[in-house]
Every structure is written in C-alpha cells, then in structure tokens.
Amino acid sequence: MRSAKGLKGIKAKKITWQKDEAKIVRIPEQFKITPATREVIAATDDEFGDIVSPEREAITQENKVKASDALWTLTR
C-alpha cells in the first residue's frame, strides 16, 4: 500500500505499507445492539378510584447502531 487514500476500499485484514514495510491490521467497525423490551405500564386512577388510563404494554424494537468505523492500526 502506498497511500492512505487506498485504505478505504480494502477488505483485507492485514497489509504491509510499501514506504517503510510497516505491518498494519484492520479493526472492523463495531455496532451496539439494544435488545427488544416489553414493559407493562400499570393502570392509573384518580382519587375516587375511577380508572384514568388502563394497563398497557410498551414494546421497544431491537435497534442496531453503528458505534465506531473501521480503522487501521500498526502491529508489533
């Protein structure tokens, strides 16, 4: 590899830099996954005991968020 511009499209895990023969490795991008949840929200009532809002479910879908980009680092 001759320049940093060429690193963007490379999918190899290890490469050697031509200029100084340095060995570098690719650290893949990382994702953070929040699991799906199910929560039961209790019914609420007023001071007279009348139901103001009934018991209900709140469901959150699983979510996948990119936590970091792929990067290259030197090896020893």
VENNORMO-V945663 format. One record per pair of residues at least 24 apart in sequence whose C-alpha atoms are under 10 Angstrom apart, sorted by the first residue. I is the first residue (numbers start at 1). J is the second residue. Records with the same first field share a line. If there is no record, write none. Layout:
BEGIN
I->J  J
END
This chain:
BEGIN
4->72
7->71  72
8->70  71  72
13->72
14->72  73  74  75
15->72  74
16->74
17->74
22->74  75  76
23->73  74  75  76
24->72  73  74  75  76
25->71  72  73  74  75
26->70  71  72  73  74
27->69  70  71  72  73
28->68  69  70  71  72
29->66  67  68  69  70  71
30->65  66  67  68  69  70
31->64  65  66  67  68  69
32->63  64  65  66  67  68
33->62  63  64  65  66  67
34->60  61  62  63  64  65
35->60  61  62  63  64
36->60  61  62  63
37->61  62
END
